[in-house]
Amino acid sequence: MSRHISRRSAIQQVAIWGGAAGVATQLLPTNRILGSNDRIGVGMIGVRNQGSGNLKRFQQAGADIVAICDVDSAVAAAATKLVKGPAPKLLSDYRKLLDDPAIDAVVITVPDHWHALMTIHACQAGKDVYCEKPLTLTIAEGRKMVAAARTHQRIVQTGSQQRSSSEFWRACMLVRNGHIGTVAEVRVGLPGCNHPGPLGLDSLPPPELDYERWLGPAPQRPYNSLRVHYNFRFWWDYSGGQMTNFGAHHLDIAQWALGMDDSGPVAVDGVAGFHPERVHEVTESIRLTYAYANGVRLICGQGQKDIQSGIRFIGTRGEIYVNRGKLRTNPEDLTTLPLDDQPVQLYSSHDHTRNFLECMRSRQLPICDVEIGHRSATVCHLGNIVARLGRGVQWDPASETIVGDADAQAMTDRPYRVGY
């Protein structure tokens, strides 16, 4: 399949694939036919922390690690020691990785501000994509990523792995099948801000780090060790704090249970607290209320004593609380209720990585397709917009615009640095 698609053809393909969000049976073409015994070649983009974990998981799932790309040469070198089999190619520029015909898919585990460009470029290059959550830095990026995936007919899995965990699947199945009655309220608790403290003095970047490439489309700023690697998540240029870190997990599950994978709230309001000395930019505390058109209220809290970490669904006939490795229900017997005969059957996956690889072969959409990842990230971004502005917003999930507030709408996108 050629990478070059005419404008007319691209429009037709967007029309065909654009309505397939969340439909697991939709088939998508591939560059090559992958038989059940064919090895899948994977290129890893970003291999620090979660990136090295993803490398291990893809190997365990049977993929071949063909290339490793990281802007920190020391991180890349350490990751090569995790590879079993032939030594992978080592690269610092992901665009060279995308030119390798031996690579069928890329795994993107980099700071959020790079997710959109890398995913779009990979789709254009004919690669399937596994991209970590949150899928985007801005709302506008997400719609462009969906368009790229549909136009180039790529499998794009969002790394919201809670969708492939049994406790979250069961909680959503119980809610969707009415076992706690009509849901009136959902409470989502996020962890505190684990920032490293005051920045201190800027410095020159270490020789092993290509800082210019690390910044990429983000604004030019002096190097500071407390802004890069794990610490990127505490600065608006690159991320959105715990709202987009754990919010991308827990709010995603809430969206799934509420049947909102192709939609979202219609209004968001609330308050936020920030570090008094502004040693970082993102929220220290939040209490946000999301209103859905069906009357459901979702209250998202960080640093709120009455909202525990995880997701709590409150219905007219019971409650469900779910978090990683935890599921509590009222009535209690819902934890063991057989679900095979329920009228609503949600997509089931027991392994997020294997689900992606299986979908590469079948060309079915994965359990957390790019459209789903975009919609869940949008909920997070709306929360941060309200937190930063200090006022509520009205959201139109159909047009994906903030209604009647030009300043808030402007925050749904950000300009890229010149050259990107």
Contacts in CASP RR format, 6 or more apart in sequence:
PFRMAT RR
TARGET T0000
AUTHOR 0000-0000-0000
METHOD contacts of the structure
MODEL  1
MSRHISRRSAIQQVAIWGGAAGVATQLLPTNRILGSNDRIGVGMIGVRNQ
GSGNLKRFQQAGADIVAICDVDSAVAAAATKLVKGPAPKLLSDYRKLLDD
PAIDAVVITVPDHWHALMTIHACQAGKDVYCEKPLTLTIAEGRKMVAAAR
THQRIVQTGSQQRSSSEFWRACMLVRNGHIGTVAEVRVGLPGCNHPGPLG
LDSLPPPELDYERWLGPAPQRPYNSLRVHYNFRFWWDYSGGQMTNFGAHH
LDIAQWALGMDDSGPVAVDGVAGFHPERVHEVTESIRLTYAYANGVRLIC
GQGQKDIQSGIRFIGTRGEIYVNRGKLRTNPEDLTTLPLDDQPVQLYSSH
DHTRNFLECMRSRQLPICDVEIGHRSATVCHLGNIVARLGRGVQWDPASE
TIVGDADAQAMTDRPYRVGY
1 29 0 8 1.000
1 30 0 8 1.000
1 31 0 8 1.000
1 126 0 8 1.000
3 124 0 8 1.000
3 125 0 8 1.000
3 126 0 8 1.000
3 152 0 8 1.000
5 13 0 8 1.000
5 151 0 8 1.000
5 152 0 8 1.000
10 151 0 8 1.000
13 150 0 8 1.000
13 151 0 8 1.000
13 153 0 8 1.000
14 147 0 8 1.000
14 150 0 8 1.000
14 151 0 8 1.000
16 150 0 8 1.000
17 26 0 8 1.000
17 28 0 8 1.000
17 149 0 8 1.000
17 150 0 8 1.000
17 151 0 8 1.000
17 153 0 8 1.000
18 146 0 8 1.000
18 150 0 8 1.000
18 371 0 8 1.000
20 26 0 8 1.000
20 150 0 8 1.000
20 365 0 8 1.000
20 371 0 8 1.000
21 146 0 8 1.000
21 261 0 8 1.000
21 262 0 8 1.000
21 365 0 8 1.000
21 369 0 8 1.000
21 371 0 8 1.000
21 372 0 8 1.000
22 261 0 8 1.000
22 262 0 8 1.000
22 347 0 8 1.000
22 365 0 8 1.000
22 369 0 8 1.000
22 371 0 8 1.000
22 372 0 8 1.000
23 365 0 8 1.000
24 347 0 8 1.000
24 364 0 8 1.000
24 365 0 8 1.000
24 367 0 8 1.000
25 364 0 8 1.000
26 364 0 8 1.000
26 365 0 8 1.000
27 362 0 8 1.000
27 363 0 8 1.000
27 364 0 8 1.000
28 153 0 8 1.000
28 154 0 8 1.000
28 155 0 8 1.000
28 363 0 8 1.000
28 364 0 8 1.000
28 365 0 8 1.000
29 153 0 8 1.000
29 363 0 8 1.000
30 128 0 8 1.000
30 155 0 8 1.000
30 360 0 8 1.000
30 363 0 8 1.000
31 104 0 8 1.000
31 126 0 8 1.000
32 104 0 8 1.000
34 40 0 8 1.000
34 104 0 8 1.000
34 360 0 8 1.000
34 361 0 8 1.000
35 361 0 8 1.000
36 361 0 8 1.000
39 62 0 8 1.000
39 63 0 8 1.000
39 64 0 8 1.000
40 62 0 8 1.000
40 63 0 8 1.000
40 64 0 8 1.000
40 104 0 8 1.000
40 105 0 8 1.000
40 357 0 8 1.000
40 360 0 8 1.000
41 63 0 8 1.000
41 64 0 8 1.000
41 65 0 8 1.000
41 66 0 8 1.000
41 102 0 8 1.000
41 103 0 8 1.000
41 104 0 8 1.000
41 105 0 8 1.000
42 58 0 8 1.000
42 63 0 8 1.000
42 64 0 8 1.000
42 65 0 8 1.000
42 66 0 8 1.000
42 103 0 8 1.000
42 104 0 8 1.000
42 105 0 8 1.000
42 106 0 8 1.000
42 107 0 8 1.000
43 65 0 8 1.000
43 66 0 8 1.000
43 67 0 8 1.000
43 68 0 8 1.000
43 69 0 8 1.000
43 88 0 8 1.000
43 97 0 8 1.000
43 100 0 8 1.000
43 103 0 8 1.000
43 105 0 8 1.000
43 106 0 8 1.000
43 107 0 8 1.000
44 51 0 8 1.000
44 54 0 8 1.000
44 55 0 8 1.000
44 58 0 8 1.000
44 65 0 8 1.000
44 67 0 8 1.000
44 68 0 8 1.000
44 69 0 8 1.000
44 79 0 8 1.000
44 88 0 8 1.000
44 106 0 8 1.000
44 107 0 8 1.000
44 109 0 8 1.000
45 69 0 8 1.000
45 70 0 8 1.000
45 94 0 8 1.000
45 97 0 8 1.000
45 106 0 8 1.000
45 107 0 8 1.000
45 108 0 8 1.000
45 109 0 8 1.000
45 110 0 8 1.000
45 118 0 8 1.000
46 68 0 8 1.000
46 69 0 8 1.000
46 70 0 8 1.000
46 75 0 8 1.000
46 108 0 8 1.000
46 109 0 8 1.000
46 110 0 8 1.000
47 55 0 8 1.000
47 68 0 8 1.000
47 70 0 8 1.000
47 75 0 8 1.000
47 76 0 8 1.000
47 78 0 8 1.000
47 79 0 8 1.000
47 109 0 8 1.000
48 70 0 8 1.000
48 72 0 8 1.000
48 75 0 8 1.000
48 109 0 8 1.000
48 229 0 8 1.000
48 230 0 8 1.000
49 109 0 8 1.000
49 229 0 8 1.000
49 230 0 8 1.000
50 109 0 8 1.000
50 132 0 8 1.000
51 79 0 8 1.000
51 107 0 8 1.000
51 109 0 8 1.000
51 132 0 8 1.000
52 78 0 8 1.000
52 79 0 8 1.000
52 82 0 8 1.000
54 107 0 8 1.000
54 109 0 8 1.000
54 130 0 8 1.000
54 132 0 8 1.000
54 353 0 8 1.000
55 65 0 8 1.000
55 68 0 8 1.000
55 79 0 8 1.000
55 82 0 8 1.000
55 83 0 8 1.000
55 107 0 8 1.000
56 82 0 8 1.000
57 353 0 8 1.000
58 65 0 8 1.000
58 107 0 8 1.000
58 353 0 8 1.000
58 357 0 8 1.000
59 65 0 8 1.000
59 82 0 8 1.000
59 83 0 8 1.000
59 84 0 8 1.000
60 353 0 8 1.000
61 351 0 8 1.000
61 353 0 8 1.000
61 354 0 8 1.000
61 357 0 8 1.000
62 357 0 8 1.000
63 105 0 8 1.000
63 357 0 8 1.000
64 86 0 8 1.000
65 83 0 8 1.000
65 88 0 8 1.000
66 88 0 8 1.000
66 89 0 8 1.000
66 100 0 8 1.000
66 102 0 8 1.000
66 103 0 8 1.000
67 88 0 8 1.000
67 89 0 8 1.000
67 90 0 8 1.000
67 91 0 8 1.000
67 97 0 8 1.000
67 100 0 8 1.000
67 103 0 8 1.000
68 76 0 8 1.000
68 79 0 8 1.000
68 80 0 8 1.000
68 83 0 8 1.000
68 88 0 8 1.000
68 89 0 8 1.000
68 90 0 8 1.000
68 91 0 8 1.000
69 76 0 8 1.000
69 90 0 8 1.000
69 91 0 8 1.000
69 92 0 8 1.000
69 93 0 8 1.000
69 94 0 8 1.000
69 96 0 8 1.000
69 97 0 8 1.000
70 76 0 8 1.000
70 79 0 8 1.000
70 92 0 8 1.000
71 92 0 8 1.000
71 209 0 8 1.000
71 210 0 8 1.000
71 211 0 8 1.000
71 213 0 8 1.000
71 214 0 8 1.000
72 208 0 8 1.000
72 209 0 8 1.000
72 210 0 8 1.000
72 214 0 8 1.000
72 229 0 8 1.000
73 90 0 8 1.000
73 92 0 8 1.000
73 208 0 8 1.000
73 209 0 8 1.000
74 208 0 8 1.000
75 208 0 8 1.000
76 90 0 8 1.000
76 92 0 8 1.000
77 90 0 8 1.000
80 87 0 8 1.000
80 88 0 8 1.000
80 90 0 8 1.000
89 97 0 8 1.000
89 100 0 8 1.000
91 97 0 8 1.000
92 210 0 8 1.000
92 213 0 8 1.000
93 213 0 8 1.000
94 106 0 8 1.000
94 118 0 8 1.000
94 121 0 8 1.000
95 121 0 8 1.000
97 103 0 8 1.000
97 106 0 8 1.000
98 106 0 8 1.000
98 121 0 8 1.000
98 122 0 8 1.000
98 125 0 8 1.000
98 127 0 8 1.000
99 125 0 8 1.000
103 127 0 8 1.000
104 127 0 8 1.000
104 128 0 8 1.000
104 360 0 8 1.000
105 127 0 8 1.000
105 128 0 8 1.000
105 129 0 8 1.000
105 130 0 8 1.000
105 155 0 8 1.000
105 356 0 8 1.000
105 357 0 8 1.000
105 360 0 8 1.000
106 118 0 8 1.000
106 122 0 8 1.000
106 127 0 8 1.000
106 128 0 8 1.000
106 129 0 8 1.000
106 130 0 8 1.000
107 130 0 8 1.000
107 131 0 8 1.000
108 114 0 8 1.000
108 115 0 8 1.000
108 118 0 8 1.000
108 119 0 8 1.000
108 122 0 8 1.000
108 129 0 8 1.000
108 130 0 8 1.000
108 131 0 8 1.000
108 132 0 8 1.000
109 132 0 8 1.000
110 118 0 8 1.000
110 132 0 8 1.000
111 214 0 8 1.000
111 232 0 8 1.000
111 233 0 8 1.000
111 238 0 8 1.000
111 239 0 8 1.000
112 134 0 8 1.000
112 136 0 8 1.000
112 137 0 8 1.000
112 232 0 8 1.000
112 233 0 8 1.000
112 238 0 8 1.000
112 239 0 8 1.000
112 240 0 8 1.000
112 244 0 8 1.000
113 137 0 8 1.000
113 216 0 8 1.000
113 217 0 8 1.000
113 218 0 8 1.000
113 232 0 8 1.000
113 237 0 8 1.000
113 238 0 8 1.000
113 239 0 8 1.000
114 216 0 8 1.000
114 217 0 8 1.000
115 131 0 8 1.000
115 132 0 8 1.000
115 134 0 8 1.000
115 135 0 8 1.000
115 136 0 8 1.000
115 137 0 8 1.000
115 141 0 8 1.000
115 145 0 8 1.000
116 136 0 8 1.000
116 137 0 8 1.000
116 138 0 8 1.000
116 141 0 8 1.000
116 142 0 8 1.000
116 144 0 8 1.000
116 145 0 8 1.000
117 217 0 8 1.000
117 416 0 8 1.000
117 420 0 8 1.000
118 131 0 8 1.000
119 129 0 8 1.000
119 131 0 8 1.000
119 135 0 8 1.000
119 145 0 8 1.000
119 148 0 8 1.000
119 149 0 8 1.000
119 156 0 8 1.000
119 370 0 8 1.000
120 144 0 8 1.000
120 145 0 8 1.000
120 148 0 8 1.000
122 128 0 8 1.000
122 129 0 8 1.000
122 154 0 8 1.000
123 129 0 8 1.000
123 148 0 8 1.000
123 149 0 8 1.000
123 151 0 8 1.000
123 152 0 8 1.000
123 154 0 8 1.000
123 156 0 8 1.000
124 148 0 8 1.000
124 152 0 8 1.000
126 152 0 8 1.000
126 154 0 8 1.000
127 154 0 8 1.000
128 154 0 8 1.000
128 155 0 8 1.000
128 156 0 8 1.000
128 356 0 8 1.000
128 360 0 8 1.000
129 149 0 8 1.000
129 154 0 8 1.000
129 155 0 8 1.000
129 156 0 8 1.000
129 157 0 8 1.000
129 370 0 8 1.000
130 156 0 8 1.000
130 157 0 8 1.000
130 159 0 8 1.000
130 353 0 8 1.000
130 356 0 8 1.000
131 156 0 8 1.000
131 157 0 8 1.000
131 158 0 8 1.000
131 159 0 8 1.000
131 370 0 8 1.000
132 158 0 8 1.000
132 159 0 8 1.000
133 158 0 8 1.000
133 159 0 8 1.000
133 160 0 8 1.000
133 248 0 8 1.000
133 249 0 8 1.000
133 252 0 8 1.000
133 373 0 8 1.000
133 376 0 8 1.000
133 377 0 8 1.000
134 239 0 8 1.000
134 240 0 8 1.000
134 244 0 8 1.000
134 245 0 8 1.000
134 247 0 8 1.000
134 248 0 8 1.000
134 373 0 8 1.000
134 376 0 8 1.000
134 377 0 8 1.000
134 380 0 8 1.000
135 142 0 8 1.000
135 145 0 8 1.000
135 158 0 8 1.000
135 248 0 8 1.000
135 370 0 8 1.000
135 373 0 8 1.000
135 374 0 8 1.000
135 376 0 8 1.000
135 377 0 8 1.000
136 142 0 8 1.000
136 145 0 8 1.000
136 374 0 8 1.000
136 377 0 8 1.000
136 381 0 8 1.000
137 238 0 8 1.000
137 239 0 8 1.000
137 414 0 8 1.000
138 381 0 8 1.000
138 412 0 8 1.000
138 413 0 8 1.000
138 414 0 8 1.000
139 377 0 8 1.000
139 378 0 8 1.000
139 381 0 8 1.000
139 382 0 8 1.000
139 400 0 8 1.000
139 412 0 8 1.000
139 413 0 8 1.000
140 412 0 8 1.000
140 413 0 8 1.000
141 413 0 8 1.000
142 370 0 8 1.000
142 374 0 8 1.000
142 377 0 8 1.000
142 378 0 8 1.000
143 374 0 8 1.000
143 400 0 8 1.000
145 156 0 8 1.000
145 370 0 8 1.000
145 374 0 8 1.000
146 370 0 8 1.000
146 371 0 8 1.000
146 374 0 8 1.000
148 154 0 8 1.000
149 155 0 8 1.000
149 156 0 8 1.000
149 370 0 8 1.000
155 356 0 8 1.000
155 359 0 8 1.000
155 360 0 8 1.000
155 363 0 8 1.000
155 365 0 8 1.000
155 366 0 8 1.000
156 366 0 8 1.000
156 369 0 8 1.000
156 370 0 8 1.000
157 352 0 8 1.000
157 355 0 8 1.000
157 356 0 8 1.000
157 359 0 8 1.000
157 366 0 8 1.000
157 367 0 8 1.000
157 368 0 8 1.000
157 369 0 8 1.000
157 370 0 8 1.000
158 368 0 8 1.000
158 369 0 8 1.000
158 370 0 8 1.000
158 372 0 8 1.000
158 373 0 8 1.000
158 376 0 8 1.000
159 352 0 8 1.000
159 368 0 8 1.000
160 248 0 8 1.000
160 249 0 8 1.000
160 252 0 8 1.000
160 352 0 8 1.000
160 368 0 8 1.000
160 372 0 8 1.000
160 373 0 8 1.000
160 376 0 8 1.000
161 352 0 8 1.000
162 168 0 8 1.000
162 249 0 8 1.000
162 250 0 8 1.000
162 252 0 8 1.000
162 253 0 8 1.000
162 324 0 8 1.000
163 169 0 8 1.000
163 252 0 8 1.000
163 253 0 8 1.000
163 256 0 8 1.000
163 347 0 8 1.000
163 349 0 8 1.000
163 352 0 8 1.000
163 367 0 8 1.000
163 368 0 8 1.000
164 349 0 8 1.000
164 350 0 8 1.000
164 351 0 8 1.000
164 352 0 8 1.000
164 355 0 8 1.000
164 367 0 8 1.000
165 324 0 8 1.000
165 325 0 8 1.000
166 350 0 8 1.000
167 322 0 8 1.000
167 323 0 8 1.000
167 324 0 8 1.000
167 325 0 8 1.000
167 326 0 8 1.000
167 327 0 8 1.000
168 253 0 8 1.000
168 256 0 8 1.000
168 322 0 8 1.000
169 346 0 8 1.000
169 348 0 8 1.000
169 349 0 8 1.000
170 322 0 8 1.000
170 327 0 8 1.000
170 335 0 8 1.000
170 339 0 8 1.000
171 253 0 8 1.000
171 257 0 8 1.000
171 311 0 8 1.000
171 313 0 8 1.000
171 320 0 8 1.000
171 322 0 8 1.000
171 327 0 8 1.000
172 253 0 8 1.000
172 256 0 8 1.000
172 257 0 8 1.000
172 346 0 8 1.000
173 339 0 8 1.000
173 342 0 8 1.000
173 344 0 8 1.000
173 345 0 8 1.000
173 346 0 8 1.000
174 180 0 8 1.000
174 320 0 8 1.000
174 329 0 8 1.000
174 334 0 8 1.000
174 337 0 8 1.000
174 339 0 8 1.000
175 183 0 8 1.000
175 257 0 8 1.000
175 258 0 8 1.000
175 313 0 8 1.000
175 320 0 8 1.000
176 257 0 8 1.000
176 259 0 8 1.000
176 344 0 8 1.000
176 346 0 8 1.000
177 339 0 8 1.000
177 342 0 8 1.000
177 343 0 8 1.000
177 344 0 8 1.000
179 317 0 8 1.000
179 334 0 8 1.000
179 337 0 8 1.000
180 313 0 8 1.000
180 314 0 8 1.000
180 315 0 8 1.000
180 316 0 8 1.000
180 317 0 8 1.000
180 318 0 8 1.000
180 319 0 8 1.000
180 320 0 8 1.000
180 329 0 8 1.000
180 330 0 8 1.000
180 334 0 8 1.000
181 315 0 8 1.000
181 316 0 8 1.000
181 317 0 8 1.000
181 318 0 8 1.000
182 315 0 8 1.000
182 316 0 8 1.000
183 257 0 8 1.000
183 258 0 8 1.000
183 296 0 8 1.000
183 313 0 8 1.000
183 314 0 8 1.000
183 315 0 8 1.000
184 295 0 8 1.000
184 296 0 8 1.000
184 297 0 8 1.000
184 314 0 8 1.000
184 315 0 8 1.000
184 316 0 8 1.000
185 296 0 8 1.000
185 297 0 8 1.000
185 298 0 8 1.000
185 299 0 8 1.000
185 314 0 8 1.000
185 315 0 8 1.000
186 254 0 8 1.000
186 257 0 8 1.000
186 258 0 8 1.000
186 296 0 8 1.000
186 297 0 8 1.000
186 298 0 8 1.000
186 299 0 8 1.000
186 311 0 8 1.000
186 312 0 8 1.000
186 313 0 8 1.000
186 314 0 8 1.000
187 298 0 8 1.000
187 299 0 8 1.000
187 300 0 8 1.000
187 301 0 8 1.000
187 307 0 8 1.000
187 311 0 8 1.000
187 312 0 8 1.000
187 314 0 8 1.000
188 247 0 8 1.000
188 250 0 8 1.000
188 251 0 8 1.000
188 254 0 8 1.000
188 298 0 8 1.000
188 299 0 8 1.000
188 300 0 8 1.000
188 301 0 8 1.000
188 307 0 8 1.000
188 310 0 8 1.000
188 311 0 8 1.000
188 312 0 8 1.000
189 246 0 8 1.000
189 250 0 8 1.000
189 300 0 8 1.000
189 301 0 8 1.000
189 302 0 8 1.000
189 304 0 8 1.000
189 307 0 8 1.000
189 308 0 8 1.000
189 309 0 8 1.000
189 310 0 8 1.000
189 311 0 8 1.000
190 242 0 8 1.000
190 243 0 8 1.000
190 246 0 8 1.000
190 247 0 8 1.000
190 250 0 8 1.000
190 286 0 8 1.000
190 300 0 8 1.000
190 301 0 8 1.000
190 302 0 8 1.000
190 303 0 8 1.000
190 309 0 8 1.000
191 242 0 8 1.000
191 246 0 8 1.000
191 302 0 8 1.000
191 309 0 8 1.000
192 242 0 8 1.000
192 284 0 8 1.000
192 302 0 8 1.000
192 303 0 8 1.000
193 234 0 8 1.000
193 241 0 8 1.000
193 242 0 8 1.000
193 275 0 8 1.000
193 280 0 8 1.000
193 282 0 8 1.000
193 283 0 8 1.000
193 284 0 8 1.000
193 302 0 8 1.000
195 231 0 8 1.000
195 234 0 8 1.000
195 275 0 8 1.000
195 279 0 8 1.000
195 280 0 8 1.000
195 282 0 8 1.000
196 226 0 8 1.000
196 231 0 8 1.000
196 234 0 8 1.000
197 226 0 8 1.000
197 279 0 8 1.000
197 280 0 8 1.000
198 226 0 8 1.000
198 277 0 8 1.000
198 279 0 8 1.000
199 224 0 8 1.000
199 226 0 8 1.000
199 227 0 8 1.000
199 279 0 8 1.000
200 224 0 8 1.000
200 226 0 8 1.000
201 224 0 8 1.000
202 222 0 8 1.000
202 223 0 8 1.000
202 224 0 8 1.000
203 223 0 8 1.000
203 224 0 8 1.000
203 225 0 8 1.000
204 223 0 8 1.000
205 211 0 8 1.000
205 223 0 8 1.000
209 228 0 8 1.000
211 223 0 8 1.000
211 228 0 8 1.000
214 228 0 8 1.000
215 221 0 8 1.000
215 417 0 8 1.000
216 417 0 8 1.000
216 420 0 8 1.000
217 416 0 8 1.000
217 417 0 8 1.000
217 420 0 8 1.000
218 237 0 8 1.000
218 238 0 8 1.000
218 417 0 8 1.000
219 237 0 8 1.000
219 417 0 8 1.000
220 417 0 8 1.000
221 227 0 8 1.000
221 237 0 8 1.000
225 231 0 8 1.000
227 234 0 8 1.000
227 235 0 8 1.000
227 238 0 8 1.000
232 238 0 8 1.000
232 239 0 8 1.000
233 239 0 8 1.000
233 240 0 8 1.000
233 241 0 8 1.000
233 242 0 8 1.000
233 244 0 8 1.000
233 245 0 8 1.000
233 282 0 8 1.000
234 241 0 8 1.000
234 280 0 8 1.000
234 281 0 8 1.000
234 282 0 8 1.000
235 280 0 8 1.000
235 281 0 8 1.000
235 282 0 8 1.000
236 281 0 8 1.000
236 282 0 8 1.000
236 388 0 8 1.000
239 245 0 8 1.000
239 282 0 8 1.000
240 282 0 8 1.000
240 380 0 8 1.000
240 384 0 8 1.000
241 282 0 8 1.000
241 283 0 8 1.000
241 384 0 8 1.000
242 282 0 8 1.000
242 283 0 8 1.000
242 302 0 8 1.000
243 282 0 8 1.000
243 283 0 8 1.000
243 286 0 8 1.000
243 300 0 8 1.000
243 302 0 8 1.000
243 380 0 8 1.000
243 383 0 8 1.000
243 384 0 8 1.000
243 387 0 8 1.000
244 377 0 8 1.000
244 380 0 8 1.000
244 381 0 8 1.000
244 384 0 8 1.000
246 309 0 8 1.000
247 300 0 8 1.000
247 380 0 8 1.000
248 376 0 8 1.000
248 377 0 8 1.000
248 380 0 8 1.000
250 310 0 8 1.000
250 311 0 8 1.000
251 298 0 8 1.000
251 300 0 8 1.000
251 376 0 8 1.000
251 379 0 8 1.000
251 380 0 8 1.000
252 368 0 8 1.000
252 372 0 8 1.000
252 373 0 8 1.000
252 376 0 8 1.000
253 311 0 8 1.000
253 322 0 8 1.000
254 298 0 8 1.000
254 311 0 8 1.000
254 379 0 8 1.000
255 261 0 8 1.000
255 264 0 8 1.000
255 372 0 8 1.000
255 375 0 8 1.000
255 376 0 8 1.000
255 379 0 8 1.000
256 346 0 8 1.000
256 372 0 8 1.000
257 311 0 8 1.000
257 313 0 8 1.000
258 292 0 8 1.000
258 294 0 8 1.000
258 296 0 8 1.000
258 298 0 8 1.000
260 292 0 8 1.000
260 375 0 8 1.000
261 371 0 8 1.000
261 372 0 8 1.000
261 375 0 8 1.000
262 371 0 8 1.000
262 375 0 8 1.000
263 375 0 8 1.000
263 397 0 8 1.000
263 398 0 8 1.000
264 292 0 8 1.000
264 375 0 8 1.000
264 378 0 8 1.000
264 379 0 8 1.000
264 395 0 8 1.000
264 397 0 8 1.000
265 290 0 8 1.000
265 291 0 8 1.000
265 292 0 8 1.000
265 298 0 8 1.000
265 379 0 8 1.000
265 382 0 8 1.000
265 395 0 8 1.000
265 397 0 8 1.000
266 291 0 8 1.000
266 292 0 8 1.000
266 293 0 8 1.000
266 394 0 8 1.000
266 395 0 8 1.000
266 396 0 8 1.000
266 397 0 8 1.000
267 290 0 8 1.000
267 291 0 8 1.000
267 392 0 8 1.000
267 393 0 8 1.000
267 394 0 8 1.000
267 395 0 8 1.000
268 288 0 8 1.000
268 289 0 8 1.000
268 290 0 8 1.000
268 291 0 8 1.000
268 382 0 8 1.000
268 383 0 8 1.000
268 385 0 8 1.000
268 386 0 8 1.000
268 392 0 8 1.000
268 393 0 8 1.000
268 395 0 8 1.000
269 288 0 8 1.000
269 289 0 8 1.000
269 291 0 8 1.000
269 386 0 8 1.000
269 391 0 8 1.000
269 392 0 8 1.000
269 393 0 8 1.000
270 286 0 8 1.000
270 287 0 8 1.000
270 288 0 8 1.000
270 289 0 8 1.000
270 386 0 8 1.000
270 387 0 8 1.000
270 390 0 8 1.000
270 392 0 8 1.000
271 286 0 8 1.000
271 287 0 8 1.000
271 288 0 8 1.000
271 387 0 8 1.000
271 390 0 8 1.000
272 283 0 8 1.000
272 285 0 8 1.000
272 286 0 8 1.000
272 287 0 8 1.000
272 288 0 8 1.000
272 386 0 8 1.000
272 387 0 8 1.000
272 388 0 8 1.000
272 390 0 8 1.000
273 283 0 8 1.000
273 284 0 8 1.000
273 285 0 8 1.000
273 286 0 8 1.000
273 387 0 8 1.000
274 281 0 8 1.000
274 282 0 8 1.000
274 283 0 8 1.000
274 284 0 8 1.000
275 284 0 8 1.000
282 384 0 8 1.000
283 302 0 8 1.000
283 384 0 8 1.000
283 387 0 8 1.000
284 302 0 8 1.000
284 303 0 8 1.000
285 301 0 8 1.000
285 302 0 8 1.000
285 303 0 8 1.000
285 304 0 8 1.000
286 300 0 8 1.000
286 301 0 8 1.000
286 302 0 8 1.000
286 303 0 8 1.000
286 304 0 8 1.000
286 383 0 8 1.000
286 387 0 8 1.000
287 299 0 8 1.000
287 300 0 8 1.000
287 301 0 8 1.000
287 302 0 8 1.000
287 304 0 8 1.000
287 307 0 8 1.000
288 299 0 8 1.000
288 300 0 8 1.000
288 301 0 8 1.000
288 383 0 8 1.000
288 386 0 8 1.000
288 387 0 8 1.000
289 297 0 8 1.000
289 298 0 8 1.000
289 299 0 8 1.000
289 300 0 8 1.000
290 297 0 8 1.000
290 298 0 8 1.000
290 299 0 8 1.000
290 300 0 8 1.000
290 379 0 8 1.000
290 382 0 8 1.000
290 383 0 8 1.000
291 297 0 8 1.000
292 298 0 8 1.000
299 307 0 8 1.000
300 307 0 8 1.000
300 383 0 8 1.000
301 307 0 8 1.000
308 321 0 8 1.000
308 323 0 8 1.000
309 323 0 8 1.000
310 321 0 8 1.000
310 322 0 8 1.000
310 323 0 8 1.000
311 321 0 8 1.000
311 322 0 8 1.000
311 323 0 8 1.000
312 319 0 8 1.000
312 320 0 8 1.000
312 321 0 8 1.000
313 319 0 8 1.000
313 320 0 8 1.000
313 321 0 8 1.000
318 329 0 8 1.000
318 330 0 8 1.000
318 331 0 8 1.000
319 329 0 8 1.000
319 330 0 8 1.000
320 327 0 8 1.000
320 328 0 8 1.000
320 329 0 8 1.000
320 330 0 8 1.000
320 334 0 8 1.000
321 327 0 8 1.000
321 328 0 8 1.000
321 329 0 8 1.000
322 328 0 8 1.000
327 335 0 8 1.000
328 335 0 8 1.000
329 335 0 8 1.000
347 367 0 8 1.000
348 367 0 8 1.000
349 355 0 8 1.000
349 366 0 8 1.000
349 367 0 8 1.000
352 367 0 8 1.000
352 368 0 8 1.000
355 366 0 8 1.000
355 367 0 8 1.000
356 366 0 8 1.000
358 364 0 8 1.000
359 365 0 8 1.000
359 366 0 8 1.000
378 400 0 8 1.000
381 412 0 8 1.000
382 393 0 8 1.000
382 395 0 8 1.000
382 402 0 8 1.000
385 393 0 8 1.000
385 402 0 8 1.000
385 408 0 8 1.000
385 411 0 8 1.000
385 412 0 8 1.000
386 392 0 8 1.000
386 393 0 8 1.000
388 411 0 8 1.000
389 407 0 8 1.000
389 408 0 8 1.000
389 411 0 8 1.000
392 408 0 8 1.000
393 402 0 8 1.000
393 403 0 8 1.000
393 405 0 8 1.000
393 408 0 8 1.000
394 402 0 8 1.000
394 403 0 8 1.000
394 404 0 8 1.000
394 405 0 8 1.000
395 401 0 8 1.000
395 402 0 8 1.000
395 403 0 8 1.000
396 402 0 8 1.000
396 403 0 8 1.000
400 412 0 8 1.000
401 409 0 8 1.000
401 412 0 8 1.000
402 408 0 8 1.000
402 409 0 8 1.000
402 412 0 8 1.000
END
